[in-house]
Amino acid sequence: MINKFIFIVLLVIPVLLLILPSTFFDSGESVCLSVCLFDKECYACGMTRAIQHLIHLDFVIAYQFNKLSVIVFPLLIISYFKELKKYYILSKI
């Protein structure tokens, strides 16, 4: 039962991210510990905003937020589909 719920949630998340505007995460304070404690950006700073822009095919803006997003985004997609497949198989059992 729980596997079916997780499978449904995994299906809904990308739809929600597509519905949200690409600028949804652009404003607000940083929650990165590196920024909050040491006032220095880490390699992951801006990754959420960059991925949201990549989902909406804003490649230039995504690259400006975080240059590593062009590497991380395909890895996230591969990981997402692996999890989706795993929970699909588990929900059939």
N, CA, C and O atoms as a Tinker XYZ file with bonds, in Angstrom:
   372  protein
     1  N      0.811000   -1.199000    0.000000    73     2
     2  CA     0.000000    0.000000    0.000000    64     1     3
     3  C      0.855000    1.264000    0.000000    63     2     4     5
     4  O      0.598000    2.207000   -0.749000    81     3
     5  N      1.878000    1.263000    0.857000    73     3     6
     6  CA     2.748000    2.439000    0.932000    64     5     7
     7  C      3.533000    2.621000   -0.367000    63     6     8     9
     8  O      3.828000    3.749000   -0.764000    81     7
     9  N      3.871000    1.511000   -1.029000    73     7    10
    10  CA     4.615000    1.595000   -2.281000    64     9    11
    11  C      3.784000    2.257000   -3.376000    63    10    12    13
    12  O      4.321000    2.996000   -4.201000    81    11
    13  N      2.485000    1.999000   -3.390000    73    11    14
    14  CA     1.610000    2.654000   -4.358000    64    13    15
    15  C      1.530000    4.151000   -4.095000    63    14    16    17
    16  O      1.517000    4.954000   -5.028000    81    15
    17  N      1.477000    4.521000   -2.816000    73    15    18
    18  CA     1.432000    5.934000   -2.452000    64    17    19
    19  C      2.707000    6.645000   -2.898000    63    18    20    21
    20  O      2.644000    7.726000   -3.483000    81    19
    21  N      3.855000    6.044000   -2.626000    73    19    22
    22  CA     5.132000    6.645000   -3.035000    64    21    23
    23  C      5.206000    6.745000   -4.550000    63    22    24    25
    24  O      5.689000    7.744000   -5.083000    81    23
    25  N      4.734000    5.723000   -5.247000    73    23    26
    26  CA     4.722000    5.755000   -6.713000    64    25    27
    27  C      3.873000    6.918000   -7.231000    63    26    28    29
    28  O      4.276000    7.614000   -8.162000    81    27
    29  N      2.718000    7.125000   -6.640000    73    27    30
    30  CA     1.840000    8.228000   -7.059000    64    29    31
    31  C      2.488000    9.576000   -6.763000    63    30    32    33
    32  O      2.422000   10.492000   -7.583000    81    31
    33  N      3.108000    9.698000   -5.602000    73    31    34
    34  CA     3.799000   10.949000   -5.252000    64    33    35
    35  C      4.922000   11.226000   -6.245000    63    34    36    37
    36  O      5.110000   12.365000   -6.671000    81    35
    37  N      5.668000   10.187000   -6.612000    73    35    38
    38  CA     6.742000   10.352000   -7.592000    64    37    39
    39  C      6.209000   10.793000   -8.953000    63    38    40    41
    40  O      6.898000   11.505000   -9.683000    81    39
    41  N      5.016000   10.386000   -9.295000    73    39    42
    42  CA     4.413000   10.821000  -10.554000    64    41    43
    43  C      3.926000   12.267000  -10.495000    63    42    44    45
    44  O      3.940000   12.969000  -11.506000    81    43
    45  N      3.499000   12.710000   -9.322000    73    43    46
    46  CA     2.921000   14.047000   -9.173000    64    45    47
    47  C      3.995000   15.134000   -9.083000    63    46    48    49
    48  O      3.777000   16.250000   -9.556000    81    47
    49  N      5.129000   14.834000   -8.494000    73    47    50
    50  CA     6.164000   15.847000   -8.264000    64    49    51
    51  C      6.604000   16.558000   -9.545000    63    50    52    53
    52  O      6.641000   17.788000   -9.547000    81    51
    53  N      6.938000   15.864000  -10.630000    73    51    54
    54  CA     7.348000   16.591000  -11.841000    64    53    55
    55  C      6.226000   17.458000  -12.420000    63    54    56    57
    56  O      6.487000   18.520000  -12.984000    81    55
    57  N      4.988000   17.005000  -12.279000    73    55    58
    58  CA     3.856000   17.798000  -12.766000    64    57    59
    59  C      3.762000   19.101000  -11.979000    63    58    60    61
    60  O      3.544000   20.166000  -12.557000    81    59
    61  N      3.927000   19.014000  -10.662000    73    59    62
    62  CA     3.897000   20.225000   -9.843000    64    61    63
    63  C      5.028000   21.184000  -10.201000    63    62    64    65
    64  O      4.826000   22.397000  -10.258000    81    63
    65  N      6.216000   20.637000  -10.442000    73    63    66
    66  CA     7.346000   21.496000  -10.798000    64    65    67
    67  C      7.144000   22.158000  -12.159000    63    66    68    69
    68  O      7.622000   23.269000  -12.386000    81    67
    69  N      6.448000   21.492000  -13.050000    73    67    70
    70  CA     6.138000   22.095000  -14.354000    64    69    71
    71  C      5.062000   23.163000  -14.239000    63    70    72    73
    72  O      5.086000   24.151000  -14.973000    81    71
    73  N      4.122000   22.973000  -13.326000    73    71    74
    74  CA     3.056000   23.953000  -13.144000    64    73    75
    75  C      3.584000   25.230000  -12.504000    63    74    76    77
    76  O      3.173000   26.332000  -12.868000    81    75
    77  N      4.504000   25.076000  -11.541000    73    75    78
    78  CA     5.082000   26.253000  -10.891000    64    77    79
    79  C      5.860000   27.083000  -11.909000    63    78    80    81
    80  O      6.487000   26.521000  -12.807000    81    79
    81  N      5.829000   28.404000  -11.785000    73    79    82
    82  CA     6.620000   29.223000  -12.708000    64    81    83
    83  C      8.111000   28.994000  -12.484000    63    82    84    85
    84  O      8.534000   28.589000  -11.402000    81    83
    85  N      8.890000   29.257000  -13.514000    73    83    86
    86  CA    10.334000   29.018000  -13.408000    64    85    87
    87  C     10.997000   29.921000  -12.375000    63    86    88    89
    88  O     12.074000   29.595000  -11.876000    81    87
    89  N     10.381000   31.035000  -12.052000    73    87    90
    90  CA    10.947000   31.978000  -11.085000    64    89    91
    91  C     10.441000   31.747000   -9.666000    63    90    92    93
    92  O     10.674000   32.582000   -8.792000    81    91
    93  N      9.759000   30.644000   -9.419000    73    91    94
    94  CA     9.138000   30.394000   -8.121000    64    93    95
    95  C     10.164000   30.395000   -6.984000    63    94    96    97
    96  O      9.892000   30.946000   -5.917000    81    95
    97  N     11.317000   29.799000   -7.188000    73    95    98
    98  CA    12.333000   29.694000   -6.135000    64    97    99
    99  C     13.388000   30.800000   -6.196000    63    98   100   101
   100  O     14.346000   30.770000   -5.424000    81    99
   101  N     13.234000   31.771000   -7.093000    73    99   102
   102  CA    14.280000   32.772000   -7.303000    64   101   103
   103  C     14.435000   33.770000   -6.162000    63   102   104   105
   104  O     15.525000   34.310000   -5.971000    81   103
   105  N     13.391000   34.026000   -5.410000    73   103   106
   106  CA    13.488000   35.036000   -4.347000    64   105   107
   107  C     13.534000   34.341000   -2.990000    63   106   108   109
   108  O     13.195000   33.165000   -2.863000    81   107
   109  N     13.954000   35.083000   -1.998000    73   107   110
   110  CA    14.011000   34.549000   -0.636000    64   109   111
   111  C     15.431000   34.418000   -0.138000    63   110   112   113
   112  O     16.393000   34.518000   -0.899000    81   111
   113  N     15.537000   34.194000    1.140000    73   111   114
   114  CA    16.831000   34.043000    1.793000    64   113   115
   115  C     17.420000   32.661000    1.506000    63   114   116   117
   116  O     16.691000   31.694000    1.283000    81   115
   117  N     18.724000   32.590000    1.515000    73   115   118
   118  CA    19.403000   31.316000    1.317000    64   117   119
   119  C     19.285000   30.467000    2.575000    63   118   120   121
   120  O     19.379000   30.979000    3.691000    81   119
   121  N     19.081000   29.172000    2.390000    73   119   122
   122  CA    19.028000   28.246000    3.522000    64   121   123
   123  C     20.275000   27.364000    3.567000    63   122   124   125
   124  O     20.344000   26.422000    4.356000    81   123
   125  N     21.249000   27.667000    2.731000    73   123   126
   126  CA    22.496000   26.910000    2.699000    64   125   127
   127  C     23.287000   27.171000    3.983000    63   126   128   129
   128  O     23.487000   28.322000    4.372000    81   127
   129  N     23.735000   26.098000    4.636000    73   127   130
   130  CA    24.510000   26.252000    5.865000    64   129   131
   131  C     25.817000   26.989000    5.632000    63   130   132   133
   132  O     26.268000   27.750000    6.487000    81   131
   133  N     26.418000   26.765000    4.485000    73   131   134
   134  CA    27.668000   27.435000    4.165000    64   133   135
   135  C     27.472000   28.952000    4.097000    63   134   136   137
   136  O     28.315000   29.712000    4.572000    81   135
   137  N     26.375000   29.382000    3.515000    73   135   138
   138  CA    26.085000   30.817000    3.419000    64   137   139
   139  C     25.685000   31.367000    4.783000    63   138   140   141
   140  O     26.138000   32.440000    5.183000    81   139
   141  N     24.838000   30.631000    5.493000    73   139   142
   142  CA    24.350000   31.109000    6.791000    64   141   143
   143  C     25.459000   31.181000    7.844000    63   142   144   145
   144  O     25.499000   32.129000    8.627000    81   143
   145  N     26.353000   30.199000    7.873000    73   143   146
   146  CA    27.372000   30.159000    8.920000    64   145   147
   147  C     28.668000   30.859000    8.542000    63   146   148   149
   148  O     29.279000   31.531000    9.374000    81   147
   149  N     29.093000   30.705000    7.288000    73   147   150
   150  CA    30.411000   31.207000    6.898000    64   149   151
   151  C     30.371000   32.319000    5.866000    63   150   152   153
   152  O     31.411000   32.873000    5.509000    81   151
   153  N     29.178000   32.650000    5.384000    73   151   154
   154  CA    28.996000   33.690000    4.368000    64   153   155
   155  C     29.793000   33.386000    3.090000    63   154   156   157
   156  O     30.311000   34.294000    2.441000    81   155
   157  N     29.879000   32.102000    2.743000    73   155   158
   158  CA    30.546000   31.648000    1.520000    64   157   159
   159  C     29.617000   30.701000    0.782000    63   158   160   161
   160  O     28.952000   29.867000    1.397000    81   159
   161  N     29.572000   30.831000   -0.536000    73   159   162
   162  CA    28.739000   29.926000   -1.337000    64   161   163
   163  C     29.469000   28.611000   -1.562000    63   162   164   165
   164  O     30.685000   28.581000   -1.749000    81   163
   165  N     28.698000   27.517000   -1.540000    73   163   166
   166  CA    29.257000   26.197000   -1.809000    64   165   167
   167  C     28.969000   25.832000   -3.270000    63   166   168   169
   168  O     28.392000   26.629000   -4.009000    81   167
   169  N     29.369000   24.636000   -3.676000    73   167   170
   170  CA    29.171000   24.208000   -5.060000    64   169   171
   171  C     27.705000   23.950000   -5.394000    63   170   172   173
   172  O     27.327000   23.949000   -6.566000    81   171
   173  N     26.888000   23.734000   -4.383000    73   171   174
   174  CA    25.473000   23.454000   -4.623000    64   173   175
   175  C     24.593000   24.691000   -4.524000    63   174   176   177
   176  O     23.394000   24.611000   -4.790000    81   175
   177  N     25.153000   25.820000   -4.151000    73   175   178
   178  CA    24.346000   27.036000   -4.026000    64   177   179
   179  C     23.726000   27.403000   -5.372000    63   178   180   181
   180  O     24.417000   27.488000   -6.388000    81   179
   181  N     22.423000   27.616000   -5.362000    73   179   182
   182  CA    21.695000   27.965000   -6.573000    64   181   183
   183  C     21.220000   26.772000   -7.373000    63   182   184   185
   184  O     20.630000   26.942000   -8.440000    81   183
   185  N     21.464000   25.566000   -6.883000    73   183   186
   186  CA    21.114000   24.369000   -7.643000    64   185   187
   187  C     19.599000   24.202000   -7.785000    63   186   188   189
   188  O     19.124000   23.827000   -8.856000    81   187
   189  N     18.843000   24.470000   -6.736000    73   187   190
   190  CA    17.385000   24.340000   -6.811000    64   189   191
   191  C     16.817000   25.293000   -7.854000    63   190   192   193
   192  O     15.982000   24.909000   -8.673000    81   191
   193  N     17.276000   26.533000   -7.815000    73   191   194
   194  CA    16.804000   27.524000   -8.803000    64   193   195
   195  C     17.236000   27.126000  -10.208000    63   194   196   197
   196  O     16.468000   27.272000  -11.159000    81   195
   197  N     18.452000   26.627000  -10.344000    73   195   198
   198  CA    18.948000   26.228000  -11.661000    64   197   199
   199  C     18.162000   25.047000  -12.216000    63   198   200   201
   200  O     17.811000   25.041000  -13.396000    81   199
   201  N     17.884000   24.055000  -11.389000    73   199   202
   202  CA    17.119000   22.891000  -11.845000    64   201   203
   203  C     15.708000   23.301000  -12.233000    63   202   204   205
   204  O     15.174000   22.809000  -13.227000    81   203
   205  N     15.099000   24.191000  -11.467000    73   203   206
   206  CA    13.753000   24.657000  -11.812000    64   205   207
   207  C     13.763000   25.371000  -13.170000    63   206   208   209
   208  O     12.827000   25.219000  -13.955000    81   207
   209  N     14.799000   26.135000  -13.443000    73   207   210
   210  CA    14.901000   26.800000  -14.749000    64   209   211
   211  C     15.193000   25.787000  -15.860000    63   210   212   213
   212  O     14.707000   25.949000  -16.979000    81   211
   213  N     15.966000   24.761000  -15.574000    73   211   214
   214  CA    16.216000   23.727000  -16.580000    64   213   215
   215  C     14.942000   22.955000  -16.916000    63   214   216   217
   216  O     14.721000   22.587000  -18.070000    81   215
   217  N     14.115000   22.715000  -15.915000    73   215   218
   218  CA    12.837000   22.040000  -16.159000    64   217   219
   219  C     11.991000   22.852000  -17.137000    63   218   220   221
   220  O     11.258000   22.291000  -17.951000    81   219
   221  N     12.099000   24.171000  -17.049000    73   219   222
   222  CA    11.347000   25.066000  -17.933000    64   221   223
   223  C     12.157000   25.477000  -19.168000    63   222   224   225
   224  O     11.767000   26.391000  -19.896000    81   223
   225  N     13.279000   24.800000  -19.396000    73   223   226
   226  CA    14.137000   24.988000  -20.573000    64   225   227
   227  C     14.753000   26.379000  -20.667000    63   226   228   229
   228  O     15.000000   26.876000  -21.765000    81   227
   229  N     15.001000   27.005000  -19.526000    73   227   230
   230  CA    15.721000   28.283000  -19.468000    64   229   231
   231  C     17.199000   27.990000  -19.205000    63   230   232   233
   232  O     17.684000   28.167000  -18.088000    81   231
   233  N     17.903000   27.546000  -20.234000    73   231   234
   234  CA    19.266000   27.048000  -20.066000    64   233   235
   235  C     20.256000   28.126000  -19.639000    63   234   236   237
   236  O     21.125000   27.872000  -18.805000    81   235
   237  N     20.135000   29.305000  -20.190000    73   235   238
   238  CA    21.086000   30.379000  -19.873000    64   237   239
   239  C     20.937000   30.816000  -18.421000    63   238   240   241
   240  O     21.930000   30.983000  -17.713000    81   239
   241  N     19.708000   30.997000  -17.983000    73   239   242
   242  CA    19.473000   31.416000  -16.594000    64   241   243
   243  C     19.917000   30.321000  -15.637000    63   242   244   245
   244  O     20.505000   30.614000  -14.596000    81   243
   245  N     19.645000   29.068000  -15.971000    73   243   246
   246  CA    20.069000   27.953000  -15.123000    64   245   247
   247  C     21.586000   27.924000  -14.995000    63   246   248   249
   248  O     22.117000   27.710000  -13.905000    81   247
   249  N     22.276000   28.137000  -16.095000    73   247   250
   250  CA    23.739000   28.143000  -16.079000    64   249   251
   251  C     24.276000   29.299000  -15.228000    63   250   252   253
   252  O     25.315000   29.167000  -14.581000    81   251
   253  N     23.568000   30.420000  -15.230000    73   251   254
   254  CA    23.983000   31.552000  -14.413000    64   253   255
   255  C     23.814000   31.272000  -12.917000    63   254   256   257
   256  O     24.624000   31.720000  -12.106000    81   255
   257  N     22.768000   30.537000  -12.556000    73   255   258
   258  CA    22.560000   30.207000  -11.145000    64   257   259
   259  C     23.594000   29.206000  -10.644000    63   258   260   261
   260  O     24.146000   29.375000   -9.557000    81   259
   261  N     23.859000   28.164000  -11.430000    73   259   262
   262  CA    24.846000   27.174000  -11.031000    64   261   263
   263  C     25.348000   26.449000  -12.271000    63   262   264   265
   264  O     24.572000   25.815000  -12.987000    81   263
   265  N     26.629000   26.544000  -12.517000    73   263   266
   266  CA    27.225000   25.959000  -13.721000    64   265   267
   267  C     27.192000   24.431000  -13.705000    63   266   268   269
   268  O     27.208000   23.808000  -14.766000    81   267
   269  N     27.147000   23.825000  -12.535000    73   267   270
   270  CA    27.124000   22.369000  -12.429000    64   269   271
   271  C     25.739000   21.779000  -12.690000    63   270   272   273
   272  O     25.590000   20.559000  -12.763000    81   271
   273  N     24.740000   22.622000  -12.829000    73   271   274
   274  CA    23.374000   22.118000  -13.022000    64   273   275
   275  C     23.225000   21.339000  -14.324000    63   274   276   277
   276  O     22.376000   20.452000  -14.416000    81   275
   277  N     24.033000   21.656000  -15.329000    73   275   278
   278  CA    23.940000   20.927000  -16.598000    64   277   279
   279  C     24.462000   19.494000  -16.450000    63   278   280   281
   280  O     24.153000   18.640000  -17.281000    81   279
   281  N     25.238000   19.226000  -15.420000    73   279   282
   282  CA    25.699000   17.873000  -15.128000    64   281   283
   283  C     24.734000   17.183000  -14.170000    63   282   284   285
   284  O     24.431000   16.001000  -14.334000    81   283
   285  N     24.257000   17.913000  -13.182000    73   283   286
   286  CA    23.394000   17.337000  -12.151000    64   285   287
   287  C     22.012000   16.991000  -12.697000    63   286   288   289
   288  O     21.446000   15.969000  -12.310000    81   287
   289  N     21.460000   17.806000  -13.576000    73   287   290
   290  CA    20.103000   17.588000  -14.079000    64   289   291
   291  C     19.930000   16.235000  -14.780000    63   290   292   293
   292  O     18.974000   15.523000  -14.473000    81   291
   293  N     20.810000   15.855000  -15.703000    73   291   294
   294  CA    20.653000   14.516000  -16.293000    64   293   295
   295  C     20.791000   13.391000  -15.274000    63   294   296   297
   296  O     20.106000   12.373000  -15.377000    81   295
   297  N     21.670000   13.566000  -14.292000    73   295   298
   298  CA    21.814000   12.561000  -13.245000    64   297   299
   299  C     20.543000   12.454000  -12.394000    63   298   300   301
   300  O     20.156000   11.362000  -11.978000    81   299
   301  N     19.904000   13.593000  -12.141000    73   299   302
   302  CA    18.639000   13.579000  -11.414000    64   301   303
   303  C     17.555000   12.856000  -12.199000    63   302   304   305
   304  O     16.762000   12.112000  -11.622000    81   303
   305  N     17.513000   13.065000  -13.492000    73   303   306
   306  CA    16.515000   12.405000  -14.328000    64   305   307
   307  C     16.729000   10.889000  -14.307000    63   306   308   309
   308  O     15.767000   10.133000  -14.171000    81   307
   309  N     17.964000   10.447000  -14.439000    73   307   310
   310  CA    18.268000    9.014000  -14.394000    64   309   311
   311  C     17.870000    8.434000  -13.041000    63   310   312   313
   312  O     17.246000    7.375000  -12.973000    81   311
   313  N     18.227000    9.121000  -11.978000    73   311   314
   314  CA    17.886000    8.668000  -10.629000    64   313   315
   315  C     16.373000    8.627000  -10.424000    63   314   316   317
   316  O     15.847000    7.699000   -9.809000    81   315
   317  N     15.680000    9.636000  -10.942000    73   315   318
   318  CA    14.223000    9.689000  -10.823000    64   317   319
   319  C     13.572000    8.483000  -11.492000    63   318   320   321
   320  O     12.698000    7.848000  -10.901000    81   319
   321  N     13.981000    8.165000  -12.702000    73   319   322
   322  CA    13.373000    7.049000  -13.412000    64   321   323
   323  C     13.718000    5.702000  -12.780000    63   322   324   325
   324  O     12.915000    4.771000  -12.839000    81   323
   325  N     14.895000    5.589000  -12.178000    73   323   326
   326  CA    15.230000    4.362000  -11.451000    64   325   327
   327  C     14.316000    4.177000  -10.248000    63   326   328   329
   328  O     13.828000    3.073000  -10.004000    81   327
   329  N     14.080000    5.246000   -9.496000    73   327   330
   330  CA    13.181000    5.175000   -8.351000    64   329   331
   331  C     11.753000    4.890000   -8.797000    63   330   332   333
   332  O     11.048000    4.099000   -8.171000    81   331
   333  N     11.329000    5.533000   -9.876000    73   331   334
   334  CA     9.987000    5.312000  -10.400000    64   333   335
   335  C      9.797000    3.851000  -10.791000    63   334   336   337
   336  O      8.762000    3.256000  -10.492000    81   335
   337  N     10.781000    3.282000  -11.449000    73   335   338
   338  CA    10.718000    1.872000  -11.851000    64   337   339
   339  C     10.676000    0.958000  -10.635000    63   338   340   341
   340  O      9.913000   -0.008000  -10.599000    81   339
   341  N     11.505000    1.268000   -9.633000    73   339   342
   342  CA    11.553000    0.452000   -8.421000    64   341   343
   343  C     10.191000    0.424000   -7.730000    63   342   344   345
   344  O      9.701000   -0.642000   -7.359000    81   343
   345  N      9.584000    1.594000   -7.558000    73   343   346
   346  CA     8.304000    1.634000   -6.859000    64   345   347
   347  C      7.156000    1.135000   -7.724000    63   346   348   349
   348  O      6.135000    0.692000   -7.197000    81   347
   349  N      7.303000    1.198000   -9.014000    73   347   350
   350  CA     6.295000    0.611000   -9.907000    64   349   351
   351  C      6.288000   -0.915000   -9.742000    63   350   352   353
   352  O      5.231000   -1.538000   -9.631000    81   351
   353  N      7.472000   -1.489000   -9.729000    73   351   354
   354  CA     7.585000   -2.945000   -9.557000    64   353   355
   355  C      7.082000   -3.355000   -8.163000    63   354   356   357
   356  O      6.374000   -4.353000   -8.028000    81   355
   357  N      7.444000   -2.592000   -7.143000    73   355   358
   358  CA     7.002000   -2.918000   -5.789000    64   357   359
   359  C      5.504000   -2.760000   -5.612000    63   358   360   361
   360  O      4.891000   -3.498000   -4.841000    81   359
   361  N      4.907000   -1.810000   -6.313000    73   359   362
   362  CA     3.470000   -1.611000   -6.168000    64   361   363
   363  C      2.670000   -2.699000   -6.870000    63   362   364   365
   364  O      1.497000   -2.902000   -6.559000    81   363
   365  N      3.292000   -3.403000   -7.816000    73   363   366
   366  CA     2.625000   -4.517000   -8.502000    64   365   367
   367  C      2.589000   -5.771000   -7.631000    63   366   368   369
   368  O      1.708000   -6.615000   -7.793000    81   367
   369  N      3.531000   -5.893000   -6.721000    73   367   370
   370  CA     3.633000   -7.106000   -5.891000    64   369   371
   371  C      2.514000   -7.139000   -4.854000    63   370   372
   372  O      2.432000   -8.080000   -4.064000    81   371
